[in-house]
């Protein structure tokens, strides 16, 4: 997982969607997919999206977010329907980009959101798109890239809250369409995985041990990395299996900071709790510049929140439950980003990506009888997971 700056954004980047520019930029997206050996993108059930657009619905697309450049795969549907998409994008992506890159993203329909604050501009923009504009809006409700191709991390509530706010005042129906993206290796990624495992073992000051089974090597590396953090945070290595140790360390980190910042009602999900703690850290600067020592303490707290995000991204049992080549490669991709500090993991072998659209969900417009954003988010998450499960099963049968 890549570390990002967390602070008050310097500005809001509004969308400047320009259809002809999106069409011209397609070859750049295809080039990046080719460089990352995503050699085939298969679209399924795009007619669900097409019908919602043809019926003049406000359309919210809610995909899983499991690998780098998955948004480019999703945009193949935009190319097929000749309908560009708006895309809500973390402000940090804009913040670390050049002015030229920022302009290109805006022309492609991207606009910024501050996930650690009350971003009125982004919320209003998203609601306006669903109420009035002819092009769909894409929001990745997981928030971050978790490298779990077969598992959907719980959806955050923001996308559902936006859709419900739009539906209550829109003069047209608002539909949310679940989308699952799943990548499949066409060649064996394990030779590349073994090279990365050598580098990871050296990073831990170990002598590479290629004689061990691959899964065992991965689990040893993960356990050792976790033990280092346990010693740093707790003073000793915990007992229990890997999922238990990950959960315990995550809870300890979050609870310490919720107590420190006097957070009485933590959020439903670890990602929400992390975001609230980050908001409190950022809020410390509202009364003026911090002293040097306070800046150091604030940065340490931010580093702890990055650790919490990393811990949340590891399920612990994802690899052991079904050690497919994809899950093996994904787990090593995560370790490569976290331990070797690479921006993008190694490109291991050619892949095919399936993008499957589910049936639209009509977003309730009656406030009195509407589900909560949490319930609606859980429903959409489950729909995406069901599509992924079906895709995984169909892969086994071919």
DOTIBA-629342 format. One record per residue (C-alpha): residue number from 1; residue in one letter; x, y, z. Coordinates in steps of 0.1 Angstrom, whole numbers. Each point is the difference from the previous one (the first is absolute). Layout:
<atom i="NUM" aa="A" X="X" Y="Y" Z="Z"/>
...
***
This chain:
<atom i="1" aa="X" X="0" Y="0" Z="0"/>
<atom i="2" aa="X" X="13" Y="34" Z="-9"/>
<atom i="3" aa="X" X="4" Y="28" Z="26"/>
<atom i="4" aa="X" X="-18" Y="33" Z="-9"/>
<atom i="5" aa="X" X="1" Y="35" Z="15"/>
<atom i="6" aa="X" X="-28" Y="7" Z="24"/>
<atom i="7" aa="X" X="-8" Y="36" Z="7"/>
<atom i="8" aa="X" X="-26" Y="27" Z="-9"/>
<atom i="9" aa="X" X="0" Y="-1" Z="-38"/>
<atom i="10" aa="X" X="13" Y="32" Z="-16"/>
<atom i="11" aa="X" X="-31" Y="3" Z="-23"/>
<atom i="12" aa="X" X="-28" Y="-19" Z="-16"/>
<atom i="13" aa="X" X="6" Y="-14" Z="-35"/>
<atom i="14" aa="X" X="-33" Y="2" Z="-19"/>
<atom i="15" aa="X" X="-8" Y="-23" Z="-30"/>
<atom i="16" aa="X" X="4" Y="14" Z="-35"/>
<atom i="17" aa="X" X="-14" Y="-30" Z="-19"/>
<atom i="18" aa="X" X="6" Y="4" Z="-37"/>
<atom i="19" aa="X" X="-12" Y="-30" Z="-20"/>
<atom i="20" aa="X" X="22" Y="5" Z="-31"/>
<atom i="21" aa="X" X="31" Y="3" Z="24"/>
<atom i="22" aa="X" X="-10" Y="-33" Z="17"/>
<atom i="23" aa="X" X="-2" Y="-17" Z="-34"/>
<atom i="24" aa="X" X="34" Y="13" Z="-10"/>
<atom i="25" aa="X" X="15" Y="-11" Z="33"/>
<atom i="26" aa="X" X="-11" Y="-36" Z="-5"/>
<atom i="27" aa="X" X="33" Y="-9" Z="-17"/>
<atom i="28" aa="X" X="19" Y="12" Z="31"/>
<atom i="29" aa="X" X="-21" Y="-22" Z="23"/>
<atom i="30" aa="X" X="5" Y="-30" Z="-24"/>
<atom i="31" aa="X" X="37" Y="6" Z="1"/>
<atom i="32" aa="X" X="1" Y="-1" Z="38"/>
<atom i="33" aa="X" X="-20" Y="-32" Z="0"/>
<atom i="34" aa="X" X="24" Y="-15" Z="-25"/>
<atom i="35" aa="X" X="30" Y="10" Z="21"/>
<atom i="36" aa="X" X="-15" Y="-17" Z="30"/>
<atom i="37" aa="X" X="-7" Y="-32" Z="-21"/>
<atom i="38" aa="X" X="-38" Y="4" Z="2"/>
<atom i="39" aa="X" X="-4" Y="-15" Z="-34"/>
<atom i="40" aa="X" X="-37" Y="-6" Z="-1"/>
<atom i="41" aa="X" X="-31" Y="17" Z="15"/>
<atom i="42" aa="X" X="-33" Y="-19" Z="-3"/>
<atom i="43" aa="X" X="-32" Y="20" Z="6"/>
<atom i="44" aa="X" X="-31" Y="-18" Z="12"/>
<atom i="45" aa="X" X="-36" Y="12" Z="4"/>
<atom i="46" aa="X" X="8" Y="35" Z="-11"/>
<atom i="47" aa="X" X="-36" Y="2" Z="-11"/>
<atom i="48" aa="X" X="-10" Y="5" Z="36"/>
<atom i="49" aa="X" X="19" Y="33" Z="-1"/>
<atom i="50" aa="X" X="-11" Y="9" Z="-35"/>
<atom i="51" aa="X" X="-37" Y="-4" Z="9"/>
<atom i="52" aa="X" X="3" Y="23" Z="30"/>
<atom i="53" aa="X" X="17" Y="26" Z="-21"/>
<atom i="54" aa="X" X="-25" Y="-3" Z="-28"/>
<atom i="55" aa="X" X="-29" Y="4" Z="26"/>
<atom i="56" aa="X" X="16" Y="33" Z="11"/>
<atom i="57" aa="X" X="8" Y="-13" Z="35"/>
<atom i="58" aa="X" X="26" Y="16" Z="22"/>
<atom i="59" aa="X" X="25" Y="-28" Z="1"/>
<atom i="60" aa="X" X="25" Y="-9" Z="28"/>
<atom i="61" aa="X" X="25" Y="-27" Z="-7"/>
<atom i="62" aa="X" X="14" Y="-18" Z="31"/>
<atom i="63" aa="X" X="29" Y="-23" Z="-9"/>
<atom i="64" aa="X" X="25" Y="-19" Z="22"/>
<atom i="65" aa="X" X="35" Y="14" Z="1"/>
<atom i="66" aa="X" X="25" Y="-28" Z="1"/>
<atom i="67" aa="X" X="29" Y="8" Z="-23"/>
<atom i="68" aa="X" X="18" Y="29" Z="-16"/>
<atom i="69" aa="X" X="-15" Y="12" Z="-33"/>
<atom i="70" aa="X" X="-33" Y="-16" Z="6"/>
<atom i="71" aa="X" X="-17" Y="33" Z="-8"/>
<atom i="72" aa="X" X="15" Y="-2" Z="-35"/>
<atom i="73" aa="X" X="-16" Y="-34" Z="-4"/>
<atom i="74" aa="X" X="-33" Y="14" Z="11"/>
<atom i="75" aa="X" X="3" Y="28" Z="-25"/>
<atom i="76" aa="X" X="-1" Y="-25" Z="-28"/>
<atom i="77" aa="X" X="-38" Y="0" Z="6"/>
<atom i="78" aa="X" X="1" Y="37" Z="-4"/>
<atom i="79" aa="X" X="17" Y="-5" Z="-34"/>
<atom i="80" aa="X" X="-24" Y="-26" Z="-11"/>
<atom i="81" aa="X" X="-31" Y="22" Z="8"/>
<atom i="82" aa="X" X="18" Y="32" Z="-11"/>
<atom i="83" aa="X" X="-11" Y="15" Z="33"/>
<atom i="84" aa="X" X="27" Y="15" Z="22"/>
<atom i="85" aa="X" X="-1" Y="-5" Z="38"/>
<atom i="86" aa="X" X="5" Y="24" Z="29"/>
<atom i="87" aa="X" X="24" Y="-15" Z="26"/>
<atom i="88" aa="X" X="3" Y="11" Z="36"/>
<atom i="89" aa="X" X="37" Y="0" Z="8"/>
<atom i="90" aa="X" X="19" Y="4" Z="33"/>
<atom i="91" aa="X" X="14" Y="35" Z="1"/>
<atom i="92" aa="X" X="35" Y="-15" Z="7"/>
<atom i="93" aa="X" X="1" Y="-13" Z="-35"/>
<atom i="94" aa="X" X="-4" Y="36" Z="-12"/>
<atom i="95" aa="X" X="24" Y="13" Z="27"/>
<atom i="96" aa="X" X="29" Y="-21" Z="-11"/>
<atom i="97" aa="X" X="-5" Y="7" Z="-37"/>
<atom i="98" aa="X" X="13" Y="27" Z="-23"/>
<atom i="99" aa="X" X="-23" Y="28" Z="-12"/>
<atom i="100" aa="X" X="-1" Y="-17" Z="-34"/>
<atom i="101" aa="X" X="-10" Y="-33" Z="15"/>
<atom i="102" aa="X" X="-26" Y="17" Z="22"/>
<atom i="103" aa="X" X="-15" Y="17" Z="-31"/>
<atom i="104" aa="X" X="0" Y="-33" Z="-19"/>
<atom i="105" aa="X" X="-18" Y="-18" Z="28"/>
<atom i="106" aa="X" X="-26" Y="28" Z="2"/>
<atom i="107" aa="X" X="-6" Y="-2" Z="-38"/>
<atom i="108" aa="X" X="-6" Y="-37" Z="5"/>
<atom i="109" aa="X" X="-27" Y="6" Z="25"/>
<atom i="110" aa="X" X="19" Y="-4" Z="32"/>
<atom i="111" aa="X" X="-7" Y="23" Z="30"/>
<atom i="112" aa="X" X="16" Y="0" Z="35"/>
<atom i="113" aa="X" X="-14" Y="-11" Z="33"/>
<atom i="114" aa="X" X="14" Y="5" Z="35"/>
<atom i="115" aa="X" X="-9" Y="-33" Z="18"/>
<atom i="116" aa="X" X="14" Y="13" Z="33"/>
<atom i="117" aa="X" X="-23" Y="31" Z="2"/>
<atom i="118" aa="X" X="-34" Y="13" Z="-8"/>
<atom i="119" aa="X" X="4" Y="7" Z="-37"/>
<atom i="120" aa="X" X="-30" Y="20" Z="-9"/>
<atom i="121" aa="X" X="12" Y="8" Z="-35"/>
<atom i="122" aa="X" X="6" Y="-36" Z="-10"/>
<atom i="123" aa="X" X="-33" Y="-11" Z="15"/>
<atom i="124" aa="X" X="-19" Y="27" Z="-18"/>
<atom i="125" aa="X" X="17" Y="-8" Z="-33"/>
<atom i="126" aa="X" X="-7" Y="-37" Z="3"/>
<atom i="127" aa="X" X="-37" Y="6" Z="9"/>
<atom i="128" aa="X" X="-3" Y="24" Z="-30"/>
<atom i="129" aa="X" X="14" Y="-26" Z="-23"/>
<atom i="130" aa="X" X="-26" Y="-25" Z="11"/>
<atom i="131" aa="X" X="-28" Y="25" Z="-1"/>
<atom i="132" aa="X" X="7" Y="18" Z="-33"/>
<atom i="133" aa="X" X="28" Y="-12" Z="-22"/>
<atom i="134" aa="X" X="-2" Y="-26" Z="-27"/>
<atom i="135" aa="X" X="32" Y="-19" Z="9"/>
<atom i="136" aa="X" X="4" Y="-26" Z="27"/>
<atom i="137" aa="X" X="19" Y="5" Z="32"/>
<atom i="138" aa="X" X="26" Y="-25" Z="12"/>
<atom i="139" aa="X" X="8" Y="-3" Z="37"/>
<atom i="140" aa="X" X="22" Y="-27" Z="15"/>
<atom i="141" aa="X" X="-17" Y="-6" Z="34"/>
<atom i="142" aa="X" X="29" Y="-21" Z="14"/>
<atom i="143" aa="X" X="21" Y="32" Z="-2"/>
<atom i="144" aa="X" X="34" Y="-16" Z="-3"/>
<atom i="145" aa="X" X="16" Y="-27" Z="-21"/>
<atom i="146" aa="X" X="2" Y="-31" Z="22"/>
<atom i="147" aa="X" X="14" Y="-26" Z="-25"/>
<atom i="148" aa="X" X="-27" Y="-25" Z="8"/>
<atom i="149" aa="X" X="-13" Y="-11" Z="-34"/>
<atom i="150" aa="X" X="-26" Y="-24" Z="15"/>
<atom i="151" aa="X" X="-11" Y="19" Z="30"/>
<atom i="152" aa="X" X="-19" Y="33" Z="3"/>
<atom i="153" aa="X" X="12" Y="21" Z="30"/>
<atom i="154" aa="X" X="-31" Y="16" Z="17"/>
<atom i="155" aa="X" X="-14" Y="30" Z="-19"/>
<atom i="156" aa="X" X="2" Y="33" Z="17"/>
<atom i="157" aa="X" X="-32" Y="20" Z="3"/>
<atom i="158" aa="X" X="8" Y="30" Z="-21"/>
<atom i="159" aa="X" X="-12" Y="-13" Z="-34"/>
<atom i="160" aa="X" X="-33" Y="-11" Z="15"/>
<atom i="161" aa="X" X="-5" Y="34" Z="17"/>
<atom i="162" aa="X" X="7" Y="18" Z="-32"/>
<atom i="163" aa="X" X="-25" Y="-21" Z="-20"/>
<atom i="164" aa="X" X="-27" Y="3" Z="26"/>
<atom i="165" aa="X" X="4" Y="38" Z="2"/>
<atom i="166" aa="X" X="-2" Y="2" Z="-38"/>
<atom i="167" aa="X" X="-31" Y="-23" Z="-2"/>
<atom i="168" aa="X" X="-20" Y="21" Z="24"/>
<atom i="169" aa="X" X="1" Y="32" Z="-21"/>
<atom i="170" aa="X" X="6" Y="-13" Z="-35"/>
<atom i="171" aa="X" X="-26" Y="3" Z="-28"/>
<atom i="172" aa="X" X="11" Y="-34" Z="-13"/>
<atom i="173" aa="X" X="7" Y="-34" Z="15"/>
<atom i="174" aa="X" X="35" Y="-6" Z="14"/>
<atom i="175" aa="X" X="14" Y="-35" Z="-4"/>
<atom i="176" aa="X" X="31" Y="-17" Z="15"/>
<atom i="177" aa="X" X="17" Y="-27" Z="-20"/>
<atom i="178" aa="X" X="23" Y="-25" Z="17"/>
<atom i="179" aa="X" X="31" Y="-9" Z="-20"/>
<atom i="180" aa="X" X="25" Y="-27" Z="6"/>
<atom i="181" aa="X" X="35" Y="0" Z="-15"/>
<atom i="182" aa="X" X="20" Y="-32" Z="2"/>
<atom i="183" aa="X" X="35" Y="-6" Z="-14"/>
<atom i="184" aa="X" X="13" Y="-34" Z="-11"/>
<atom i="185" aa="X" X="36" Y="-9" Z="-9"/>
<atom i="186" aa="X" X="3" Y="-15" Z="-35"/>
<atom i="187" aa="X" X="36" Y="-12" Z="7"/>
<atom i="188" aa="X" X="16" Y="-12" Z="33"/>
<atom i="189" aa="X" X="9" Y="29" Z="23"/>
<atom i="190" aa="X" X="19" Y="-22" Z="24"/>
<atom i="191" aa="X" X="35" Y="4" Z="-15"/>
<atom i="192" aa="X" X="-3" Y="38" Z="5"/>
<atom i="193" aa="X" X="-14" Y="-6" Z="35"/>
<atom i="194" aa="X" X="30" Y="-20" Z="10"/>
<atom i="195" aa="X" X="24" Y="28" Z="-10"/>
<atom i="196" aa="X" X="-20" Y="24" Z="21"/>
<atom i="197" aa="X" X="0" Y="-24" Z="30"/>
<atom i="198" aa="X" X="38" Y="-1" Z="-2"/>
<atom i="199" aa="X" X="1" Y="39" Z="2"/>
<atom i="200" aa="X" X="-25" Y="0" Z="29"/>
<atom i="201" aa="X" X="20" Y="-26" Z="20"/>
<atom i="202" aa="X" X="32" Y="21" Z="-6"/>
<atom i="203" aa="X" X="-20" Y="31" Z="12"/>
<atom i="204" aa="X" X="-6" Y="-19" Z="33"/>
<atom i="205" aa="X" X="38" Y="-8" Z="2"/>
<atom i="206" aa="X" X="-7" Y="-37" Z="-8"/>
<atom i="207" aa="X" X="17" Y="-22" Z="-25"/>
<atom i="208" aa="X" X="-24" Y="-9" Z="-28"/>
<atom i="209" aa="X" X="-15" Y="-35" Z="5"/>
<atom i="210" aa="X" X="-13" Y="-11" Z="-34"/>
<atom i="211" aa="X" X="-3" Y="-36" Z="13"/>
<atom i="212" aa="X" X="-30" Y="8" Z="21"/>
<atom i="213" aa="X" X="-35" Y="-2" Z="-15"/>
<atom i="214" aa="X" X="-11" Y="33" Z="-15"/>
<atom i="215" aa="X" X="-30" Y="5" Z="23"/>
<atom i="216" aa="X" X="21" Y="-8" Z="31"/>
<atom i="217" aa="X" X="26" Y="26" Z="-10"/>
<atom i="218" aa="X" X="-27" Y="26" Z="-4"/>
<atom i="219" aa="X" X="-15" Y="-7" Z="34"/>
<atom i="220" aa="X" X="34" Y="0" Z="17"/>
<atom i="221" aa="X" X="7" Y="34" Z="-15"/>
<atom i="222" aa="X" X="-34" Y="14" Z="9"/>
<atom i="223" aa="X" X="3" Y="-13" Z="36"/>
<atom i="224" aa="X" X="35" Y="14" Z="4"/>
<atom i="225" aa="X" X="-11" Y="35" Z="-13"/>
<atom i="226" aa="X" X="-29" Y="-1" Z="24"/>
<atom i="227" aa="X" X="22" Y="-10" Z="29"/>
<atom i="228" aa="X" X="22" Y="30" Z="-6"/>
<atom i="229" aa="X" X="-30" Y="23" Z="3"/>
<atom i="230" aa="X" X="-13" Y="-19" Z="30"/>
<atom i="231" aa="X" X="34" Y="6" Z="17"/>
<atom i="232" aa="X" X="-1" Y="36" Z="-9"/>
<atom i="233" aa="X" X="-36" Y="7" Z="11"/>
<atom i="234" aa="X" X="-6" Y="-26" Z="27"/>
<atom i="235" aa="X" X="35" Y="-8" Z="12"/>
<atom i="236" aa="X" X="-2" Y="-37" Z="-8"/>
<atom i="237" aa="X" X="-13" Y="-25" Z="-26"/>
<atom i="238" aa="X" X="-36" Y="-10" Z="5"/>
<atom i="239" aa="X" X="-13" Y="-36" Z="1"/>
<atom i="240" aa="X" X="-27" Y="-13" Z="-22"/>
<atom i="241" aa="X" X="-4" Y="-7" Z="-37"/>
<atom i="242" aa="X" X="7" Y="27" Z="-27"/>
<atom i="243" aa="X" X="-36" Y="13" Z="-3"/>
<atom i="244" aa="X" X="-3" Y="3" Z="38"/>
<atom i="245" aa="X" X="33" Y="18" Z="3"/>
<atom i="246" aa="X" X="-8" Y="25" Z="-28"/>
<atom i="247" aa="X" X="-34" Y="8" Z="15"/>
<atom i="248" aa="X" X="14" Y="4" Z="35"/>
<atom i="249" aa="X" X="28" Y="24" Z="-11"/>
<atom i="250" aa="X" X="-25" Y="20" Z="-22"/>
<atom i="251" aa="X" X="-24" Y="4" Z="30"/>
<atom i="252" aa="X" X="28" Y="10" Z="23"/>
<atom i="253" aa="X" X="13" Y="27" Z="-23"/>
<atom i="254" aa="X" X="-35" Y="14" Z="-7"/>
<atom i="255" aa="X" X="-11" Y="-1" Z="37"/>
<atom i="256" aa="X" X="31" Y="18" Z="12"/>
<atom i="257" aa="X" X="-6" Y="29" Z="-24"/>
<atom i="258" aa="X" X="-38" Y="1" Z="6"/>
<atom i="259" aa="X" X="8" Y="4" Z="37"/>
<atom i="260" aa="X" X="27" Y="26" Z="-7"/>
<atom i="261" aa="X" X="-23" Y="21" Z="-22"/>
<atom i="262" aa="X" X="-31" Y="-6" Z="21"/>
<atom i="263" aa="X" X="-20" Y="-16" Z="-27"/>
<atom i="264" aa="X" X="-32" Y="-12" Z="18"/>
<atom i="265" aa="X" X="-19" Y="-17" Z="-29"/>
<atom i="266" aa="X" X="25" Y="-17" Z="-24"/>
<atom i="267" aa="X" X="-13" Y="-9" Z="-34"/>
<atom i="268" aa="X" X="-14" Y="-33" Z="-12"/>
<atom i="269" aa="X" X="30" Y="-10" Z="-21"/>
<atom i="270" aa="X" X="38" Y="2" Z="8"/>
<atom i="271" aa="X" X="3" Y="22" Z="-31"/>
<atom i="272" aa="X" X="-25" Y="24" Z="14"/>
<atom i="273" aa="X" X="17" Y="0" Z="34"/>
<atom i="274" aa="X" X="34" Y="7" Z="-17"/>
<atom i="275" aa="X" X="-16" Y="29" Z="-19"/>
<atom i="276" aa="X" X="-14" Y="15" Z="32"/>
<atom i="277" aa="X" X="34" Y="-2" Z="17"/>
<atom i="278" aa="X" X="17" Y="16" Z="-30"/>
<atom i="279" aa="X" X="-26" Y="28" Z="2"/>
<atom i="280" aa="X" X="8" Y="6" Z="36"/>
<atom i="281" aa="X" X="38" Y="1" Z="-8"/>
<atom i="282" aa="X" X="-5" Y="24" Z="-29"/>
<atom i="283" aa="X" X="-23" Y="21" Z="22"/>
<atom i="284" aa="X" X="28" Y="7" Z="25"/>
<atom i="285" aa="X" X="13" Y="26" Z="-24"/>
<atom i="286" aa="X" X="-31" Y="21" Z="-1"/>
<atom i="287" aa="X" X="11" Y="21" Z="29"/>
<atom i="288" aa="X" X="33" Y="9" Z="-17"/>
<atom i="289" aa="X" X="33" Y="-16" Z="-9"/>
<atom i="290" aa="X" X="12" Y="-29" Z="23"/>
<atom i="291" aa="X" X="33" Y="1" Z="18"/>
<atom i="292" aa="X" X="28" Y="-22" Z="-13"/>
<atom i="293" aa="X" X="-7" Y="-27" Z="27"/>
<atom i="294" aa="X" X="-37" Y="1" Z="-7"/>
<atom i="295" aa="X" X="6" Y="-4" Z="-37"/>
<atom i="296" aa="X" X="21" Y="-31" Z="7"/>
<atom i="297" aa="X" X="-27" Y="-15" Z="23"/>
<atom i="298" aa="X" X="-27" Y="7" Z="-27"/>
<atom i="299" aa="X" X="21" Y="-16" Z="-26"/>
<atom i="300" aa="X" X="6" Y="-31" Z="22"/>
<atom i="301" aa="X" X="-38" Y="-2" Z="4"/>
<atom i="302" aa="X" X="-5" Y="2" Z="-37"/>
<atom i="303" aa="X" X="26" Y="-27" Z="-5"/>
<atom i="304" aa="X" X="-20" Y="-22" Z="25"/>
<atom i="305" aa="X" X="-32" Y="6" Z="-21"/>
<atom i="306" aa="X" X="19" Y="-12" Z="-31"/>
<atom i="307" aa="X" X="10" Y="-31" Z="20"/>
<atom i="308" aa="X" X="-36" Y="-5" Z="9"/>
<atom i="309" aa="X" X="-10" Y="3" Z="-37"/>
<atom i="310" aa="X" X="26" Y="-26" Z="-9"/>
<atom i="311" aa="X" X="-12" Y="-24" Z="27"/>
<atom i="312" aa="X" X="-36" Y="5" Z="-11"/>
<atom i="313" aa="X" X="10" Y="-10" Z="-36"/>
<atom i="314" aa="X" X="12" Y="-34" Z="11"/>
<atom i="315" aa="X" X="-27" Y="-25" Z="8"/>
<atom i="316" aa="X" X="25" Y="-25" Z="13"/>
<atom i="317" aa="X" X="-18" Y="-31" Z="-14"/>
<atom i="318" aa="X" X="-4" Y="12" Z="-36"/>
<atom i="319" aa="X" X="30" Y="-20" Z="-13"/>
<atom i="320" aa="X" X="-4" Y="-31" Z="21"/>
<atom i="321" aa="X" X="-37" Y="-4" Z="-8"/>
<atom i="322" aa="X" X="7" Y="-4" Z="-37"/>
<atom i="323" aa="X" X="36" Y="3" Z="-11"/>
<atom i="324" aa="X" X="-7" Y="7" Z="-37"/>
<atom i="325" aa="X" X="28" Y="15" Z="-22"/>
<atom i="326" aa="X" X="-20" Y="33" Z="1"/>
<atom i="327" aa="X" X="-2" Y="1" Z="38"/>
<atom i="328" aa="X" X="36" Y="-10" Z="4"/>
<atom i="329" aa="X" X="10" Y="28" Z="-24"/>
<atom i="330" aa="X" X="-23" Y="26" Z="16"/>
<atom i="331" aa="X" X="13" Y="-8" Z="35"/>
<atom i="332" aa="X" X="36" Y="4" Z="-12"/>
<atom i="333" aa="X" X="-10" Y="32" Z="-18"/>
<atom i="334" aa="X" X="-12" Y="14" Z="33"/>
<atom i="335" aa="X" X="31" Y="-10" Z="19"/>
<atom i="336" aa="X" X="22" Y="15" Z="-28"/>
<atom i="337" aa="X" X="-18" Y="33" Z="3"/>
<atom i="338" aa="X" X="1" Y="0" Z="38"/>
<atom i="339" aa="X" X="35" Y="-14" Z="7"/>
<atom i="340" aa="X" X="19" Y="11" Z="-31"/>
<atom i="341" aa="X" X="-18" Y="33" Z="-4"/>
<atom i="342" aa="X" X="-7" Y="-2" Z="-37"/>
<atom i="343" aa="X" X="-27" Y="21" Z="-15"/>
<atom i="344" aa="X" X="-12" Y="-28" Z="-23"/>
<atom i="345" aa="X" X="6" Y="-37" Z="5"/>
<atom i="346" aa="X" X="19" Y="-20" Z="-25"/>
<atom i="347" aa="X" X="-18" Y="-9" Z="-32"/>
<atom i="348" aa="X" X="1" Y="-38" Z="2"/>
<atom i="349" aa="X" X="-18" Y="-14" Z="-31"/>
<atom i="350" aa="X" X="-27" Y="8" Z="-25"/>
<atom i="351" aa="X" X="-35" Y="3" Z="15"/>
<atom i="352" aa="X" X="-36" Y="1" Z="-12"/>
<atom i="353" aa="X" X="-25" Y="21" Z="18"/>
<atom i="354" aa="X" X="-38" Y="-7" Z="1"/>
<atom i="355" aa="X" X="-22" Y="30" Z="7"/>
<atom i="356" aa="X" X="-35" Y="-11" Z="8"/>
<atom i="357" aa="X" X="-30" Y="24" Z="6"/>
<atom i="358" aa="X" X="-28" Y="-10" Z="23"/>
<atom i="359" aa="X" X="-37" Y="10" Z="-3"/>
<atom i="360" aa="X" X="-7" Y="36" Z="10"/>
<atom i="361" aa="X" X="-13" Y="8" Z="35"/>
<atom i="362" aa="X" X="-26" Y="28" Z="1"/>
<atom i="363" aa="X" X="11" Y="23" Z="28"/>
<atom i="364" aa="X" X="-29" Y="8" Z="23"/>
<atom i="365" aa="X" X="-13" Y="35" Z="-2"/>
<atom i="366" aa="X" X="-24" Y="-1" Z="30"/>
<atom i="367" aa="X" X="20" Y="11" Z="30"/>
<atom i="368" aa="X" X="-24" Y="-14" Z="25"/>
<atom i="369" aa="X" X="2" Y="-36" Z="-13"/>
<atom i="370" aa="X" X="36" Y="0" Z="-12"/>
<atom i="371" aa="X" X="27" Y="-24" Z="14"/>
<atom i="372" aa="X" X="30" Y="15" Z="18"/>
<atom i="373" aa="X" X="31" Y="8" Z="-21"/>
<atom i="374" aa="X" X="17" Y="-28" Z="19"/>
<atom i="375" aa="X" X="-27" Y="-25" Z="-9"/>
<atom i="376" aa="X" X="0" Y="11" Z="-37"/>
<atom i="377" aa="X" X="38" Y="-2" Z="-1"/>
<atom i="378" aa="X" X="0" Y="-35" Z="14"/>
<atom i="379" aa="X" X="-26" Y="-11" Z="-26"/>
<atom i="380" aa="X" X="21" Y="14" Z="-29"/>
<atom i="381" aa="X" X="32" Y="-16" Z="15"/>
<atom i="382" aa="X" X="-18" Y="-34" Z="1"/>
<atom i="383" aa="X" X="-11" Y="4" Z="-36"/>
<atom i="384" aa="X" X="35" Y="6" Z="-12"/>
<atom i="385" aa="X" X="13" Y="-29" Z="21"/>
<atom i="386" aa="X" X="-26" Y="-23" Z="-15"/>
<atom i="387" aa="X" X="11" Y="9" Z="-35"/>
<atom i="388" aa="X" X="37" Y="-6" Z="10"/>
<atom i="389" aa="X" X="-10" Y="-34" Z="15"/>
<atom i="390" aa="X" X="-17" Y="-10" Z="-32"/>
<atom i="391" aa="X" X="30" Y="12" Z="-21"/>
<atom i="392" aa="X" X="24" Y="-20" Z="22"/>
<atom i="393" aa="X" X="-22" Y="-31" Z="-4"/>
<atom i="394" aa="X" X="-2" Y="3" Z="-37"/>
<atom i="395" aa="X" X="38" Y="3" Z="-2"/>
<atom i="396" aa="X" X="3" Y="-33" Z="19"/>
<atom i="397" aa="X" X="-23" Y="-17" Z="-25"/>
<atom i="398" aa="X" X="19" Y="11" Z="-31"/>
***
